[in-house]
């Protein structure tokens, strides 16, 4: 349970303060790189300076895609439609043809089918994964069927951040439109009945490089800056339409937590940096990715943890038990959620979303979205409300009481990260999550591959890190530096394929992707050529994870010595 100081902090969260800020934020449509976005950001900038933070607006080049006009015709009859961010603009007259229905666009729906030059009809919202499959299959276009009467804006690029020479070939090369459920289902049913409806897709998309802003607001901790560690609190500022819940409410919550932290600066153990990103909605996390790349060395040396926040206080959003956290921060999330709701925290693994651009650096992160609607439609991408990514995301979709509740959860984790003498990074939980992935492989690989040394090392890390629980006295500066070094070894192994300087695509990834070659080896038949090929990659994967564990164990030993 939170202590009295933490309770005093969370009790001070002000609904009227946040709603006043939110009403101002709600005045602007904040498309990435536009003048309106800059105007809205100027208000946030002023507020943060009012709260005592020094601020800077950084302009950087980002590859941004703003959807324009779209139309879908079926045998010449117009339907209500939108296009998507990073769709290709259609040629004059659009693209036409009888569509091919490919279900939900999963890998199995594409397998063994010649779809080159075709228009695809796909169930559900447009996603990076379906766009990538359609592009790879040589399709010229795809039309998406919304799961209900509303059509949701989406960014379909799988490339995390702005594309470079090494990633630009992975950008979508299809024309993409979406229609509502009734219209899309009618096309699907006509195809199933043996008819041949001709669809024509027309899309205008403004895609290219433009200057986009990042607002950085910062206050130093007791050591006064320099190489002092800090906590990163972030959320995107750009929006679809007015985007009052997504993400104006989160901006209001960030500002409130920053205000309350600033009032209690004498109790800080480390600094606080608050970043408001652009390019989330229209650039596939372009600002946070650029910031991670441009400030890699400083973030590596100084950032203790990243708390990201999105879409707070939605009307009817009563479920907080599922919010995400990396293993290091799982208990911190659980304590905060359980303190401010009557819900047992279930949690979930962080996925490739929510401006989580710092995993390669090795910065543990938590949250993204906090509260959800109680019922999730099976075809919906998330449970943030029917208005999400539509023109209906207006101020009436934010419930002040829910906003206060969510901000209290947010504030508790930020304050705990700020004020704890020893940063609450639970590396025992990280080691336990790795052991859970390794355990099923032990029997399969027994006698085939030397996996036991890795299991033994992960077990030793778990036990050594668990022995640190509750220690808050000693050379805390040295201990915190050691805990951060452990994160730098473990987080990239847990959330990337092993390269600390690249951003994994915005696509689903397996747990602990560094050990995927071990899983691949376990799936082969003993004695086959396939096993021998897989063993080559498995050895390298073993070395990568063994090195990460060795580095983390050394760091934990240093932390233990500092706190003894």
N, C-alpha and C positions, 0 to 999 in steps of 0.2 A: 504493500500500500504506500502511497505517497506520503512524505513527511509534511510537517506543518508549514514549512516554507513553500514547498511545492503546491500545497493546497491553497495557500494564500495567493500564490501566483495565478492559479487557474480560476479561483473565485473572482479575481479582478477582471476577467474577460468581459468586455462591455459590448452588449448587443447594439445599443444605440450608436456607439462610436463606429462600429463596423458597418451598420446599415447606412449611416451618413456617408461614409467613404464609398460604399457600394453604389449609392444613388448617383454619385458623381461619376464613378467608373462606367456606370450603365448608360451614360450619355453618348458614348462613341461606338461606332463599328470599328474594330481594331484589326483590320487585315494587315498581314506582315509587310513592313516596308512602306506603309502609306502615311500621308500627312496626318490623318485622323489618329493613327496609332501613336504617333509622336505627341500629339496634343494630349491624349489620354495619359501617356506615360509622364508628361510634364506634371500632371496633377499628383501622380504617385510619388514622383521625385520630390515635389514640394512637401508632401506629407512626411516622407521619410526624413527630410531635413528638419521639419518641425519636431520630429521625435528625437532629434539629436544625432542622427547619422550623417556622416560625410558621404556624398554621393558622386557618381560619375556615370554619364551616359556614353557608352562605347558604340560607335557605328562601325559595322564590318560588312564585307561583301558576303551575300548569301544567295543561294540558288532557290528562288521562290516561285511558286506556281499558284496563281489566283484563277479559279474557275470563272468563266464568263457565261455567255448564253449557251443554251443547249436545247435540242429538240429531238424527239423520237416520234417517227411516223410508223404506223402499222397499216400496210396496204393504203397508204396515203392519209390515214386518219391520225391527227396529232394526239399525243399523250402528254400529260404533265411529266416533266423530266428535269434532271440536273446532270451536269458533268462533274468530274472529280479533279481534285488537285493532282497534277502530274499526269493526267490524261494527255494524249496527243490531241492537238487541234485537228479537226477533220478537214479533208480536202473540200474544195467548192462542191456543193451538192451533197456532201456527206458520204457515208459509206452505207451500202445497201446489200441485202441478201436475206436468204432464209436462215434463221439462226439455228444453231445446234445446242440442244439442251445438255448441260454437263452437271446437273445436280448442284451441289454446294461448292463445286470447284476444288474438291480435294484431289490429292495426288491420284487416288484410285479412279476418280472421274475422268482424268486425262489419260490414264495409262492405255497404251495400245491403240490410240485413236489418231487418225490423220485430221488435224484441225487447222492446217495451214491455210491462210487466206479466208478463214471463216469468221462469222460473227457468233459469239458464244452467248448463251442465255444462262445466267447463274443465279442461284438462290442466295439471298442474304446481301448484306452490305459489301461494297467493294473493299478489298483488303490488299495489302502488299503481297501476300502469298498468292492470291488468285491472279493478281496482275502479273506477277513473275511467271507463274505457270502458263498463263495465256501468251505472254511474250515469248517464252521459250518454245511454246507449241507452234508459233508462227501465225497465231490468230491476228486478224486486223482490228478486231473490236470485241468488247463484251458489254452486255447489258445486264444490269443487276436488278433483282426483284426484292424490294424492301419487304421486311417481315410484317409490316402493317401499313396504315394509310399515310404515314409520314416518310419522307425521303431524307436521308442523312448525308450531310457533307462528309467526305472522307479524303485523306491523303493516301495515295496508293503506292508511293515510292517505297521500295524495300531498302534503299540506300540510306544509311544513318548519316544525317547531316548533309551538307552540300557535297555533290559528287566531285571527285577528282579524276585524274587520268586513270587511276587504278580501279575506280568503281563506276565510272559513268556508263560503261556498257551494261551495267545492271539496272539502268533506269527503264521504266515501262515504255513500250513502243506501240501501244494500242490506243484506240479511241474508246473511252469508257463513259457510259451514261447509266443512270439509275432511274427506275420508275417505281410507283407504289405497288402494293401487293395485289390489288385487284387487277390493274392493267397488266402487270407482269405475269400473273397467274393465268390470265386469259390467253396470252401468247403461248405459255407452256401447255395449256390444255389443248389449244388448237394443234400444236405439234403432236401431242399424244394421240389426237384423233386422226392423224394422218394428213392434216392440212399443211399448206406451205405458205404461211404468212410472211410477207416481205417487210422487214424492218429497215428503216433508214435512220442512222444516227448522225447528228450534227453537233459539234462541240467547238466552242471557242475558249481557249485557255491561254492566259498570259503567263508564260514561263520564261524566266531568265534571271540574270544577276541583278540584284538591287541592294542598296544599303539598308540594313536593318539595325535596330537599337537593342542594346542590353543596358538595363539600369542596375548598377551595382551600388548597394548601400552597405556601409561597414562601420562598425565600432570595434576598437581594439579592446583586448582584455587587460588583465592586470600587468602584463609584461610590456604593454605599450607598442605592439606591432612587431615589425621586423620579421623574425622567424617564428613568432608565436603561433601555436596551433589555433585553428578556428573551426567553427561549425558552419556548414553551408546550408542555408534555407533557401529553397527556390520554388518557382512556379512560373508558368508561361503567362504572358500578358496579352499576346495576340489572341484573337477570337474569330469564330465563325459568327457573322452578324454581330448583335450586341453582346452575345456570350456572357450573360450576367452570372449564371451559375458556373459555366465553363468559359473563362476562368476568373470572372470578376470576384466571385465570392471567395475564392482561394487567395486572390490578391488582398482582399480585405482582411482575411484571416492572417496572412503573412504580416501585414502592416500592424495588426493588433498584437501579435506575438512580439514583433520587433519593439513596439511601444512599451510593452510591459517589461521586456528584457532590459531596455535602456533605463527604465526607472529603477532597476535593481542592479545596476552595473557593478556596485561594490562587492557583490557576491559571485561575480563571474570567476571562472577558472581559466577561461580561454575566450577568444574573440568570436564575433558573430558577423558573418557576411550574408547578405540577402540579395539574391539575383532574380530579376524579373526578365524572362526570356522573350524574344520574338521568335518567329520561324518554327514554332511548335506545330501549328495547324497547317501552315502552307509551305513548310520547308523541311519536314521530317526531322525536327529537333536541331535545326541548323545552328541556332545561337548557342545552345548548350554544348553542342559538338565542337563548334569553333572555339568556345571559351576553354573547353577541356584541352584542345590542341594548343591554343595560344598561351595558356597558363599551366601547361603540364608540369613543369618543374616545381613551381610554387605549390600547386595543388598536391603534388606528390609529397612535398616536404611538410606541408602545414595543415591540410584538411583532415579533420578527425572523422567526420561523417557527413553524409548528405541526406537532408530531409526534404523531400519533394511533396508538393501538395497540389491537388487538382479537384475542382468541383465540390466545394464544401457546401453543407447546409441545404441540400436539395429538398423541396417539399416532398414529404412522404418518405424520405430516405432514413430509414430506421435501423438498417443493418450495418454495423461497424465491425463485426466479428471476422470479416474476410479480408480486411485490408492487408497489404503485402509488406513484408520486411525480409531483408536478408537474415540469415541465421544469427549473425553477430548481434543483431538488434531485435530479434524476435521477442525476447523477454521484455525489453523496453516497450515495445508496441503492446504486448499483452497487458502489462501493468497499467498503461495509460487507458487502453480501451476498457478494461474491466473497472477502472476507477470511475469512469464517467458514463458507463452504461450498465445494464444488468446482464450483459452478454459475455459468455465464455469465449475468449479469443481463440479462433480456429487458425487464422492466418493463412497465408499462401506465399509461394515463392514469388519473388520479383520477376516480372517478365520484361521483354524488350519493348518498353514504352516509357512514358512519363519523364522525358528528358533525363533518363538514366544514362548520361553520357560519360560517366566517370568510373565505370567498372574496370576498364583496362588499367587505369591508374592504380586501382586497388582500394577505392574509397567505398566503405560499406554504406548502404542506402536503405531507406524505408519509405513507405507510403506511396505517393501518387494519389489515387482516389482513396478517400476514407470511408464515406458512407454511401450505401446503395439502397435501391428500392427493394422491398421484401420479396418480390416475385420477379424472376428474370425470364423473359420470353426465350424459348430455346434457340431462336434464330437471331437474337439480339447480340451485338458485340459486347455489351456490358449492361449493367443495371442502373444507369444514371438518370433514367427518366425518358419518356417518349419525346421530350423536347430537345434532347441532347443533339447538338450539331444541326439544329434547325432554326428558322427565324423566330420560333416560339420560346427560345431561351431568354426570357425577359425577367424582370425583377420579381414578378409574382411567383416565379418558380423557386425562390429562395425563402426558406422558413427561418425566421430570426432565431427561434429557440434551437433549431437544429444547427444553425451556424455557430451559435455560442457553444453548444455541446462539442461539435467537431473541432472548434478552435481550442477548446480546453484540452482535448486529446493532443492536438498539435502542439499546444503550448507546453504541456507536460513533458513531452519527449524532447523538445528543444531545450527547455529549461534544465532538464536532467543532464543532457549532453553538455550544457554550458556550465553547470554549477557543480557537478560531481568532481571531487578531487582526482579520482581515477576514472577515466572515460569508461562508460559501461559497454565495452565491446566484449561479447561473450564468444571467444574463439573455441571454447569447448563445444558449443552448439554447432559451430561450423564443422569441426572435426567429426562430430556425431552424424551430421548430415552426409559427409563423405563416406563414413563407415556404412551408412544405410545403403549407399549406392554400390559399395564394394562387396558387401556381404553376399548378394545373390551370385556374384561372379566367382566366389571362392571355390564352390563345389565344381562348377563347370570347368574352371581352369586348373583345378588341382592336377598336378602331374604333367600339365601341358605348358604352364607359364608361371614364372616366379612372382606371384602376386602377394604372397605372404609378407615380404618385407614392407610393402606399402601399407598393408593392413596394420602391421605392428607399429609403424611410424605414426599413422593416424590415431591409433589407440593411445600411444604415448602422448601425443599432442593433446588429445581430449582430456586425459587424466591430469596432465600438468596445468592446462588452462583452467580446469575445474577447481584446482587447488587455490587459484587466485580469487575465487568468488568472495566478495565481501571485504576484501582488503582495501583500505582507503588511507593508510598511513605509511610513511617512508619517503623515499625519494620519488615523489609522484611525477615530477617532470621526466625523469629517466624512464619510469614505468610507462607513462603515456606514450613516449616516443617508441618504446619497444612494442606496445600494443598496436600502434600504427604500422610498424614494420611488419608485424604479423598479418595485418589486413592487406598490405601491399603484396604479400606472397599468396594469400589464400583467395581473395576476391577475384583476381584475374583467372585463377584456376577454376573457380566455381561458376564464373559468368562469361568467360571468353574461351576461345580455343587455345589461348596461351600467349597471344601477342598483346603486350601492354600498350601499344601505340596505335592500334587500329580500333575501329568501332564495329562490332558485329552488326549485321543487318537487322532491320526491324522485323524479324521473323522468329517464329518459335525456335527455341533451343532446348536441347536435353539438359537435365540436371548435370552439373559438373561436366561440361562438354570436353574438358581435357582428357577424361577417361573414356570417351566414346570409342576410341580404337580398341580398348579392352573389351567393351561390349561387342564390338564387331568381331573380334577374335572369338569370343565365347559363342557366337552364333554360327561359326564354321564347323564343319565336320572334321574330326581328328584325322591327320594323315593326308589331307587333300592339299592341292596346290593353293586353294583359297585360304586355307589355314596358314600356309607359309607366307603368302602375301600379307595377310592380316597381321602376322606376328612381327613383321618389320615395323609397321606403324605402332603396334602395341608396345614394343620395346621403347620407342621414342616417347610415347605417351607416359609409360611408367617412369621414365627418367624425368619428364617434366613435372609430374605430380610428386615424385620423390624429392625433387629439388625444392618445390614449394613447401612441402612438409618440413624439410630440414631447416629452411629459412625461418619458418614459423616457430618451430620448436626452439631454435636459438633465441628468437625474440622473446618468447614466453619465458625461457630460462632467465633472460636479462630482466624481464619485468618482475619475476619472482625474487631475484636477488635485490632489486631496488625496493621491494615492499617487505622484505624480511626483517 
